Amino acid sequence: MLKDMKTQTHLKPGQKGTKQLVEQYGDALLCVRYRYDEKRGVRLKTVENIVEEKPCRRSPYQDET
């Protein structure tokens, strides 16, 4: 479903249009996207937020050399 939609706008917290979401999610809010589903003729507002944060010993992206 999402792969068929076009993302028109990508906003960072604090930009115009994110005020209520910043109030709702606080520092956990990473970004807000507006996606358009042309098949159904609707606009979707999506948020990306942090749901868990915990310490780790090393980055999972480091090479094992």
mmCIF file of the N, C-alpha and C atoms, coordinates in Angstrom:
data_MODEL
# 
_entry.id   MODEL 
# 
loop_
_atom_site.group_PDB 
_atom_site.id 
_atom_site.type_symbol 
_atom_site.label_atom_id 
_atom_site.label_alt_id 
_atom_site.label_comp_id 
_atom_site.label_asym_id 
_atom_site.label_entity_id 
_atom_site.label_seq_id 
_atom_site.pdbx_PDB_ins_code 
_atom_site.Cartn_x 
_atom_site.Cartn_y 
_atom_site.Cartn_z 
_atom_site.occupancy 
_atom_site.B_iso_or_equiv 
_atom_site.pdbx_formal_charge 
_atom_site.auth_seq_id 
_atom_site.auth_comp_id 
_atom_site.auth_asym_id 
_atom_site.auth_atom_id 
_atom_site.pdbx_PDB_model_num 
ATOM 1   N N  . MET A 1 1  ? 0.813  -1.188 0.000  1.00 0.00 ? 1  MET A N  1 
ATOM 2   C CA . MET A 1 1  ? 0.000  0.000  0.000  1.00 0.00 ? 1  MET A CA 1 
ATOM 3   C C  . MET A 1 1  ? 0.866  1.265  0.000  1.00 0.00 ? 1  MET A C  1 
ATOM 4   N N  . LEU A 1 2  ? 1.810  1.403  0.948  1.00 0.00 ? 2  LEU A N  1 
ATOM 5   C CA . LEU A 1 2  ? 2.627  2.617  1.023  1.00 0.00 ? 2  LEU A CA 1 
ATOM 6   C C  . LEU A 1 2  ? 3.558  2.763  -0.173 1.00 0.00 ? 2  LEU A C  1 
ATOM 7   N N  . LYS A 1 3  ? 3.993  1.654  -0.754 1.00 0.00 ? 3  LYS A N  1 
ATOM 8   C CA . LYS A 1 3  ? 4.929  1.755  -1.876 1.00 0.00 ? 3  LYS A CA 1 
ATOM 9   C C  . LYS A 1 3  ? 4.293  2.396  -3.100 1.00 0.00 ? 3  LYS A C  1 
ATOM 10  N N  . ASP A 1 4  ? 2.975  2.340  -3.206 1.00 0.00 ? 4  ASP A N  1 
ATOM 11  C CA . ASP A 1 4  ? 2.278  2.934  -4.338 1.00 0.00 ? 4  ASP A CA 1 
ATOM 12  C C  . ASP A 1 4  ? 1.973  4.413  -4.144 1.00 0.00 ? 4  ASP A C  1 
ATOM 13  N N  . MET A 1 5  ? 2.218  4.919  -2.936 1.00 0.00 ? 5  MET A N  1 
ATOM 14  C CA . MET A 1 5  ? 1.905  6.320  -2.635 1.00 0.00 ? 5  MET A CA 1 
ATOM 15  C C  . MET A 1 5  ? 3.118  7.208  -2.845 1.00 0.00 ? 5  MET A C  1 
ATOM 16  N N  . LYS A 1 6  ? 2.851  8.443  -3.204 1.00 0.00 ? 6  LYS A N  1 
ATOM 17  C CA . LYS A 1 6  ? 3.910  9.428  -3.368 1.00 0.00 ? 6  LYS A CA 1 
ATOM 18  C C  . LYS A 1 6  ? 4.015  10.256 -2.093 1.00 0.00 ? 6  LYS A C  1 
ATOM 19  N N  . THR A 1 7  ? 5.245  10.471 -1.635 1.00 0.00 ? 7  THR A N  1 
ATOM 20  C CA . THR A 1 7  ? 5.475  11.345 -0.491 1.00 0.00 ? 7  THR A CA 1 
ATOM 21  C C  . THR A 1 7  ? 5.713  12.744 -1.024 1.00 0.00 ? 7  THR A C  1 
ATOM 22  N N  . GLN A 1 8  ? 4.859  13.663 -0.642 1.00 0.00 ? 8  GLN A N  1 
ATOM 23  C CA . GLN A 1 8  ? 4.959  15.031 -1.132 1.00 0.00 ? 8  GLN A CA 1 
ATOM 24  C C  . GLN A 1 8  ? 5.782  15.907 -0.205 1.00 0.00 ? 8  GLN A C  1 
ATOM 25  N N  . THR A 1 9  ? 5.567  15.761 1.101  1.00 0.00 ? 9  THR A N  1 
ATOM 26  C CA . THR A 1 9  ? 6.199  16.647 2.065  1.00 0.00 ? 9  THR A CA 1 
ATOM 27  C C  . THR A 1 9  ? 6.837  15.840 3.180  1.00 0.00 ? 9  THR A C  1 
ATOM 28  N N  . HIS A 1 10 ? 8.025  16.252 3.595  1.00 0.00 ? 10 HIS A N  1 
ATOM 29  C CA . HIS A 1 10 ? 8.757  15.618 4.691  1.00 0.00 ? 10 HIS A CA 1 
ATOM 30  C C  . HIS A 1 10 ? 9.175  16.740 5.635  1.00 0.00 ? 10 HIS A C  1 
ATOM 31  N N  . LEU A 1 11 ? 8.577  16.769 6.834  1.00 0.00 ? 11 LEU A N  1 
ATOM 32  C CA . LEU A 1 11 ? 8.820  17.856 7.783  1.00 0.00 ? 11 LEU A CA 1 
ATOM 33  C C  . LEU A 1 11 ? 9.578  17.371 9.010  1.00 0.00 ? 11 LEU A C  1 
ATOM 34  N N  . LYS A 1 12 ? 10.457 18.214 9.507  1.00 0.00 ? 12 LYS A N  1 
ATOM 35  C CA . LYS A 1 12 ? 11.174 17.945 10.747 1.00 0.00 ? 12 LYS A CA 1 
ATOM 36  C C  . LYS A 1 12 ? 10.419 18.594 11.900 1.00 0.00 ? 12 LYS A C  1 
ATOM 37  N N  . PRO A 1 13 ? 10.558 18.046 13.109 1.00 0.00 ? 13 PRO A N  1 
ATOM 38  C CA . PRO A 1 13 ? 9.888  18.655 14.259 1.00 0.00 ? 13 PRO A CA 1 
ATOM 39  C C  . PRO A 1 13 ? 10.239 20.135 14.388 1.00 0.00 ? 13 PRO A C  1 
ATOM 40  N N  . GLY A 1 14 ? 9.223  20.948 14.637 1.00 0.00 ? 14 GLY A N  1 
ATOM 41  C CA . GLY A 1 14 ? 9.419  22.378 14.767 1.00 0.00 ? 14 GLY A CA 1 
ATOM 42  C C  . GLY A 1 14 ? 9.053  23.145 13.511 1.00 0.00 ? 14 GLY A C  1 
ATOM 43  N N  . GLN A 1 15 ? 8.988  22.464 12.378 1.00 0.00 ? 15 GLN A N  1 
ATOM 44  C CA . GLN A 1 15 ? 8.581  23.137 11.154 1.00 0.00 ? 15 GLN A CA 1 
ATOM 45  C C  . GLN A 1 15 ? 7.076  23.367 11.170 1.00 0.00 ? 15 GLN A C  1 
ATOM 46  N N  . LYS A 1 16 ? 6.625  24.315 10.350 1.00 0.00 ? 16 LYS A N  1 
ATOM 47  C CA . LYS A 1 16 ? 5.211  24.632 10.252 1.00 0.00 ? 16 LYS A CA 1 
ATOM 48  C C  . LYS A 1 16 ? 4.423  23.360 9.907  1.00 0.00 ? 16 LYS A C  1 
ATOM 49  N N  . GLY A 1 17 ? 3.379  23.097 10.667 1.00 0.00 ? 17 GLY A N  1 
ATOM 50  C CA . GLY A 1 17 ? 2.560  21.913 10.442 1.00 0.00 ? 17 GLY A CA 1 
ATOM 51  C C  . GLY A 1 17 ? 2.873  20.764 11.378 1.00 0.00 ? 17 GLY A C  1 
ATOM 52  N N  . THR A 1 18 ? 3.831  20.967 12.311 1.00 0.00 ? 18 THR A N  1 
ATOM 53  C CA . THR A 1 18 ? 4.201  19.882 13.226 1.00 0.00 ? 18 THR A CA 1 
ATOM 54  C C  . THR A 1 18 ? 3.920  20.229 14.692 1.00 0.00 ? 18 THR A C  1 
ATOM 55  N N  . LYS A 1 19 ? 3.400  21.403 14.963 1.00 0.00 ? 19 LYS A N  1 
ATOM 56  C CA . LYS A 1 19 ? 3.256  21.881 16.344 1.00 0.00 ? 19 LYS A CA 1 
ATOM 57  C C  . LYS A 1 19 ? 2.459  20.919 17.223 1.00 0.00 ? 19 LYS A C  1 
ATOM 58  N N  . GLN A 1 20 ? 1.279  20.497 16.786 1.00 0.00 ? 20 GLN A N  1 
ATOM 59  C CA . GLN A 1 20 ? 0.455  19.605 17.602 1.00 0.00 ? 20 GLN A CA 1 
ATOM 60  C C  . GLN A 1 20 ? 1.126  18.252 17.791 1.00 0.00 ? 20 GLN A C  1 
ATOM 61  N N  . LEU A 1 21 ? 1.818  17.773 16.773 1.00 0.00 ? 21 LEU A N  1 
ATOM 62  C CA . LEU A 1 21 ? 2.490  16.486 16.889 1.00 0.00 ? 21 LEU A CA 1 
ATOM 63  C C  . LEU A 1 21 ? 3.688  16.562 17.822 1.00 0.00 ? 21 LEU A C  1 
ATOM 64  N N  . VAL A 1 22 ? 4.392  17.694 17.830 1.00 0.00 ? 22 VAL A N  1 
ATOM 65  C CA . VAL A 1 22 ? 5.496  17.884 18.777 1.00 0.00 ? 22 VAL A CA 1 
ATOM 66  C C  . VAL A 1 22 ? 4.939  17.894 20.199 1.00 0.00 ? 22 VAL A C  1 
ATOM 67  N N  . GLU A 1 23 ? 3.780  18.529 20.398 1.00 0.00 ? 23 GLU A N  1 
ATOM 68  C CA . GLU A 1 23 ? 3.145  18.525 21.719 1.00 0.00 ? 23 GLU A CA 1 
ATOM 69  C C  . GLU A 1 23 ? 2.757  17.105 22.126 1.00 0.00 ? 23 GLU A C  1 
ATOM 70  N N  . GLN A 1 24 ? 2.289  16.310 21.178 1.00 0.00 ? 24 GLN A N  1 
ATOM 71  C CA . GLN A 1 24 ? 1.839  14.953 21.464 1.00 0.00 ? 24 GLN A CA 1 
ATOM 72  C C  . GLN A 1 24 ? 2.998  13.988 21.693 1.00 0.00 ? 24 GLN A C  1 
ATOM 73  N N  . TYR A 1 25 ? 4.025  14.032 20.839 1.00 0.00 ? 25 TYR A N  1 
ATOM 74  C CA . TYR A 1 25 ? 5.109  13.052 20.887 1.00 0.00 ? 25 TYR A CA 1 
ATOM 75  C C  . TYR A 1 25 ? 6.395  13.565 21.516 1.00 0.00 ? 25 TYR A C  1 
ATOM 76  N N  . GLY A 1 26 ? 6.558  14.873 21.631 1.00 0.00 ? 26 GLY A N  1 
ATOM 77  C CA . GLY A 1 26 ? 7.753  15.458 22.244 1.00 0.00 ? 26 GLY A CA 1 
ATOM 78  C C  . GLY A 1 26 ? 9.024  15.112 21.487 1.00 0.00 ? 26 GLY A C  1 
ATOM 79  N N  . ASP A 1 27 ? 10.085 14.814 22.243 1.00 0.00 ? 27 ASP A N  1 
ATOM 80  C CA . ASP A 1 27 ? 11.384 14.527 21.645 1.00 0.00 ? 27 ASP A CA 1 
ATOM 81  C C  . ASP A 1 27 ? 11.409 13.208 20.871 1.00 0.00 ? 27 ASP A C  1 
ATOM 82  N N  . ALA A 1 28 ? 10.382 12.384 21.023 1.00 0.00 ? 28 ALA A N  1 
ATOM 83  C CA . ALA A 1 28 ? 10.326 11.104 20.308 1.00 0.00 ? 28 ALA A CA 1 
ATOM 84  C C  . ALA A 1 28 ? 9.984  11.294 18.830 1.00 0.00 ? 28 ALA A C  1 
ATOM 85  N N  . LEU A 1 29 ? 9.462  12.450 18.456 1.00 0.00 ? 29 LEU A N  1 
ATOM 86  C CA . LEU A 1 29 ? 9.079  12.702 17.065 1.00 0.00 ? 29 LEU A CA 1 
ATOM 87  C C  . LEU A 1 29 ? 10.313 12.931 16.205 1.00 0.00 ? 29 LEU A C  1 
ATOM 88  N N  . LEU A 1 30 ? 10.451 12.149 15.151 1.00 0.00 ? 30 LEU A N  1 
ATOM 89  C CA . LEU A 1 30 ? 11.578 12.292 14.229 1.00 0.00 ? 30 LEU A CA 1 
ATOM 90  C C  . LEU A 1 30 ? 11.193 13.042 12.966 1.00 0.00 ? 30 LEU A C  1 
ATOM 91  N N  . CYS A 1 31 ? 10.030 12.714 12.381 1.00 0.00 ? 31 CYS A N  1 
ATOM 92  C CA . CYS A 1 31 ? 9.599  13.427 11.186 1.00 0.00 ? 31 CYS A CA 1 
ATOM 93  C C  . CYS A 1 31 ? 8.113  13.194 10.927 1.00 0.00 ? 31 CYS A C  1 
ATOM 94  N N  . VAL A 1 32 ? 7.545  14.052 10.091 1.00 0.00 ? 32 VAL A N  1 
ATOM 95  C CA . VAL A 1 32 ? 6.151  13.965 9.670  1.00 0.00 ? 32 VAL A CA 1 
ATOM 96  C C  . VAL A 1 32 ? 6.163  13.921 8.153  1.00 0.00 ? 32 VAL A C  1 
ATOM 97  N N  . ARG A 1 33 ? 5.391  13.000 7.586  1.00 0.00 ? 33 ARG A N  1 
ATOM 98  C CA . ARG A 1 33 ? 5.303  12.890 6.126  1.00 0.00 ? 33 ARG A CA 1 
ATOM 99  C C  . ARG A 1 33 ? 3.848  12.970 5.696  1.00 0.00 ? 33 ARG A C  1 
ATOM 100 N N  . TYR A 1 34 ? 3.634  13.601 4.570  1.00 0.00 ? 34 TYR A N  1 
ATOM 101 C CA . TYR A 1 34 ? 2.321  13.598 3.937  1.00 0.00 ? 34 TYR A CA 1 
ATOM 102 C C  . TYR A 1 34 ? 2.430  12.723 2.705  1.00 0.00 ? 34 TYR A C  1 
ATOM 103 N N  . ARG A 1 35 ? 1.615  11.680 2.671  1.00 0.00 ? 35 ARG A N  1 
ATOM 104 C CA . ARG A 1 35 ? 1.601  10.751 1.540  1.00 0.00 ? 35 ARG A CA 1 
ATOM 105 C C  . ARG A 1 35 ? 0.264  10.885 0.823  1.00 0.00 ? 35 ARG A C  1 
ATOM 106 N N  . TYR A 1 36 ? 0.302  10.723 -0.493 1.00 0.00 ? 36 TYR A N  1 
ATOM 107 C CA . TYR A 1 36 ? -0.895 10.855 -1.312 1.00 0.00 ? 36 TYR A CA 1 
ATOM 108 C C  . TYR A 1 36 ? -1.195 9.541  -2.004 1.00 0.00 ? 36 TYR A C  1 
ATOM 109 N N  . ASP A 1 37 ? -2.416 9.040  -1.792 1.00 0.00 ? 37 ASP A N  1 
ATOM 110 C CA . ASP A 1 37 ? -2.881 7.823  -2.437 1.00 0.00 ? 37 ASP A CA 1 
ATOM 111 C C  . ASP A 1 37 ? -3.803 8.241  -3.573 1.00 0.00 ? 37 ASP A C  1 
ATOM 112 N N  . GLU A 1 38 ? -3.265 8.225  -4.775 1.00 0.00 ? 38 GLU A N  1 
ATOM 113 C CA . GLU A 1 38 ? -4.041 8.678  -5.928 1.00 0.00 ? 38 GLU A CA 1 
ATOM 114 C C  . GLU A 1 38 ? -5.182 7.724  -6.254 1.00 0.00 ? 38 GLU A C  1 
ATOM 115 N N  . LYS A 1 39 ? -5.005 6.438  -5.969 1.00 0.00 ? 39 LYS A N  1 
ATOM 116 C CA . LYS A 1 39 ? -6.060 5.460  -6.262 1.00 0.00 ? 39 LYS A CA 1 
ATOM 117 C C  . LYS A 1 39 ? -7.323 5.736  -5.446 1.00 0.00 ? 39 LYS A C  1 
ATOM 118 N N  . ARG A 1 40 ? -7.149 6.062  -4.165 1.00 0.00 ? 40 ARG A N  1 
ATOM 119 C CA . ARG A 1 40 ? -8.288 6.316  -3.290 1.00 0.00 ? 40 ARG A CA 1 
ATOM 120 C C  . ARG A 1 40 ? -8.631 7.791  -3.168 1.00 0.00 ? 40 ARG A C  1 
ATOM 121 N N  . GLY A 1 41 ? -7.735 8.665  -3.646 1.00 0.00 ? 41 GLY A N  1 
ATOM 122 C CA . GLY A 1 41 ? -7.972 10.100 -3.568 1.00 0.00 ? 41 GLY A CA 1 
ATOM 123 C C  . GLY A 1 41 ? -7.908 10.639 -2.151 1.00 0.00 ? 41 GLY A C  1 
ATOM 124 N N  . VAL A 1 42 ? -6.911 10.163 -1.373 1.00 0.00 ? 42 VAL A N  1 
ATOM 125 C CA . VAL A 1 42 ? -6.775 10.614 0.010  1.00 0.00 ? 42 VAL A CA 1 
ATOM 126 C C  . VAL A 1 42 ? -5.332 11.025 0.298  1.00 0.00 ? 42 VAL A C  1 
ATOM 127 N N  . ARG A 1 43 ? -5.195 11.839 1.333  1.00 0.00 ? 43 ARG A N  1 
ATOM 128 C CA . ARG A 1 43 ? -3.886 12.238 1.836  1.00 0.00 ? 43 ARG A CA 1 
ATOM 129 C C  . ARG A 1 43 ? -3.717 11.622 3.213  1.00 0.00 ? 43 ARG A C  1 
ATOM 130 N N  . LEU A 1 44 ? -2.569 11.035 3.468  1.00 0.00 ? 44 LEU A N  1 
ATOM 131 C CA . LEU A 1 44 ? -2.264 10.440 4.767  1.00 0.00 ? 44 LEU A CA 1 
ATOM 132 C C  . LEU A 1 44 ? -1.150 11.225 5.429  1.00 0.00 ? 44 LEU A C  1 
ATOM 133 N N  . LYS A 1 45 ? -1.312 11.507 6.718  1.00 0.00 ? 45 LYS A N  1 
ATOM 134 C CA . LYS A 1 45 ? -0.250 12.126 7.499  1.00 0.00 ? 45 LYS A CA 1 
ATOM 135 C C  . LYS A 1 45 ? 0.365  11.014 8.338  1.00 0.00 ? 45 LYS A C  1 
ATOM 136 N N  . THR A 1 46 ? 1.664  10.797 8.193  1.00 0.00 ? 46 THR A N  1 
ATOM 137 C CA . THR A 1 46 ? 2.340  9.759  8.959  1.00 0.00 ? 46 THR A CA 1 
ATOM 138 C C  . THR A 1 46 ? 3.423  10.396 9.813  1.00 0.00 ? 46 THR A C  1 
ATOM 139 N N  . VAL A 1 47 ? 3.732  9.743  10.926 1.00 0.00 ? 47 VAL A N  1 
ATOM 140 C CA . VAL A 1 47 ? 4.803  10.210 11.795 1.00 0.00 ? 47 VAL A CA 1 
ATOM 141 C C  . VAL A 1 47 ? 5.805  9.093  11.993 1.00 0.00 ? 47 VAL A C  1 
ATOM 142 N N  . GLU A 1 48 ? 7.046  9.473  12.155 1.00 0.00 ? 48 GLU A N  1 
ATOM 143 C CA . GLU A 1 48 ? 8.095  8.535  12.537 1.00 0.00 ? 48 GLU A CA 1 
ATOM 144 C C  . GLU A 1 48 ? 8.543  8.963  13.918 1.00 0.00 ? 48 GLU A C  1 
ATOM 145 N N  . ASN A 1 49 ? 8.490  8.024  14.872 1.00 0.00 ? 49 ASN A N  1 
ATOM 146 C CA . ASN A 1 49 ? 8.884  8.387  16.225 1.00 0.00 ? 49 ASN A CA 1 
ATOM 147 C C  . ASN A 1 49 ? 9.676  7.264  16.882 1.00 0.00 ? 49 ASN A C  1 
ATOM 148 N N  . ILE A 1 50 ? 10.357 7.616  17.950 1.00 0.00 ? 50 ILE A N  1 
ATOM 149 C CA . ILE A 1 50 ? 11.175 6.672  18.706 1.00 0.00 ? 50 ILE A CA 1 
ATOM 150 C C  . ILE A 1 50 ? 10.273 5.959  19.709 1.00 0.00 ? 50 ILE A C  1 
ATOM 151 N N  . VAL A 1 51 ? 10.300 4.630  19.688 1.00 0.00 ? 51 VAL A N  1 
ATOM 152 C CA . VAL A 1 51 ? 9.473  3.872  20.623 1.00 0.00 ? 51 VAL A CA 1 
ATOM 153 C C  . VAL A 1 51 ? 10.303 3.202  21.714 1.00 0.00 ? 51 VAL A C  1 
ATOM 154 N N  . GLU A 1 52 ? 11.619 3.087  21.491 1.00 0.00 ? 52 GLU A N  1 
ATOM 155 C CA . GLU A 1 52 ? 12.479 2.490  22.517 1.00 0.00 ? 52 GLU A CA 1 
ATOM 156 C C  . GLU A 1 52 ? 13.889 3.019  22.359 1.00 0.00 ? 52 GLU A C  1 
ATOM 157 N N  . GLU A 1 53 ? 14.518 3.237  23.481 1.00 0.00 ? 53 GLU A N  1 
ATOM 158 C CA . GLU A 1 53 ? 15.923 3.651  23.493 1.00 0.00 ? 53 GLU A CA 1 
ATOM 159 C C  . GLU A 1 53 ? 16.598 2.906  24.626 1.00 0.00 ? 53 GLU A C  1 
ATOM 160 N N  . LYS A 1 54 ? 17.657 2.188  24.312 1.00 0.00 ? 54 LYS A N  1 
ATOM 161 C CA . LYS A 1 54 ? 18.393 1.478  25.350 1.00 0.00 ? 54 LYS A CA 1 
ATOM 162 C C  . LYS A 1 54 ? 19.860 1.420  24.972 1.00 0.00 ? 54 LYS A C  1 
ATOM 163 N N  . PRO A 1 55 ? 20.731 1.363  25.949 1.00 0.00 ? 55 PRO A N  1 
ATOM 164 C CA . PRO A 1 55 ? 22.165 1.341  25.668 1.00 0.00 ? 55 PRO A CA 1 
ATOM 165 C C  . PRO A 1 55 ? 22.574 0.022  25.003 1.00 0.00 ? 55 PRO A C  1 
ATOM 166 N N  . CYS A 1 56 ? 23.612 0.108  24.206 1.00 0.00 ? 56 CYS A N  1 
ATOM 167 C CA . CYS A 1 56 ? 24.170 -1.098 23.606 1.00 0.00 ? 56 CYS A CA 1 
ATOM 168 C C  . CYS A 1 56 ? 25.693 -0.980 23.641 1.00 0.00 ? 56 CYS A C  1 
ATOM 169 N N  . ARG A 1 57 ? 26.339 -2.101 23.563 1.00 0.00 ? 57 ARG A N  1 
ATOM 170 C CA . ARG A 1 57 ? 27.792 -2.106 23.678 1.00 0.00 ? 57 ARG A CA 1 
ATOM 171 C C  . ARG A 1 57 ? 28.482 -1.648 22.398 1.00 0.00 ? 57 ARG A C  1 
ATOM 172 N N  . ARG A 1 58 ? 27.895 -1.955 21.254 1.00 0.00 ? 58 ARG A N  1 
ATOM 173 C CA . ARG A 1 58 ? 28.499 -1.515 20.004 1.00 0.00 ? 58 ARG A CA 1 
ATOM 174 C C  . ARG A 1 58 ? 27.416 -1.329 18.962 1.00 0.00 ? 58 ARG A C  1 
ATOM 175 N N  . SER A 1 59 ? 27.741 -0.616 17.934 1.00 0.00 ? 59 SER A N  1 
ATOM 176 C CA . SER A 1 59 ? 26.800 -0.378 16.862 1.00 0.00 ? 59 SER A CA 1 
ATOM 177 C C  . SER A 1 59 ? 26.622 -1.641 16.026 1.00 0.00 ? 59 SER A C  1 
ATOM 178 N N  . PRO A 1 60 ? 25.401 -1.995 15.669 1.00 0.00 ? 60 PRO A N  1 
ATOM 179 C CA . PRO A 1 60 ? 25.195 -3.159 14.822 1.00 0.00 ? 60 PRO A CA 1 
ATOM 180 C C  . PRO A 1 60 ? 25.695 -2.932 13.391 1.00 0.00 ? 60 PRO A C  1 
ATOM 181 N N  . TYR A 1 61 ? 26.061 -1.695 13.078 1.00 0.00 ? 61 TYR A N  1 
ATOM 182 C CA . TYR A 1 61 ? 26.509 -1.361 11.723 1.00 0.00 ? 61 TYR A CA 1 
ATOM 183 C C  . TYR A 1 61 ? 28.032 -1.400 11.586 1.00 0.00 ? 61 TYR A C  1 
ATOM 184 N N  . GLN A 1 62 ? 28.753 -1.670 12.674 1.00 0.00 ? 62 GLN A N  1 
ATOM 185 C CA . GLN A 1 62 ? 30.209 -1.738 12.599 1.00 0.00 ? 62 GLN A CA 1 
ATOM 186 C C  . GLN A 1 62 ? 30.638 -3.035 11.928 1.00 0.00 ? 62 GLN A C  1 
ATOM 187 N N  . ASP A 1 63 ? 31.688 -2.925 11.127 1.00 0.00 ? 63 ASP A N  1 
ATOM 188 C CA . ASP A 1 63 ? 32.238 -4.133 10.479 1.00 0.00 ? 63 ASP A CA 1 
ATOM 189 C C  . ASP A 1 63 ? 32.873 -5.048 11.500 1.00 0.00 ? 63 ASP A C  1 
ATOM 190 N N  . GLU A 1 64 ? 32.740 -6.332 11.289 1.00 0.00 ? 64 GLU A N  1 
ATOM 191 C CA . GLU A 1 64 ? 33.377 -7.307 12.157 1.00 0.00 ? 64 GLU A CA 1 
ATOM 192 C C  . GLU A 1 64 ? 34.685 -7.747 11.518 1.00 0.00 ? 64 GLU A C  1 
ATOM 193 N N  . THR A 1 65 ? 35.722 -6.922 11.639 1.00 0.00 ? 65 THR A N  1 
ATOM 194 C CA . THR A 1 65 ? 37.022 -7.238 11.035 1.00 0.00 ? 65 THR A CA 1 
ATOM 195 C C  . THR A 1 65 ? 38.053 -7.534 12.071 1.00 0.00 ? 65 THR A C  1 
# 
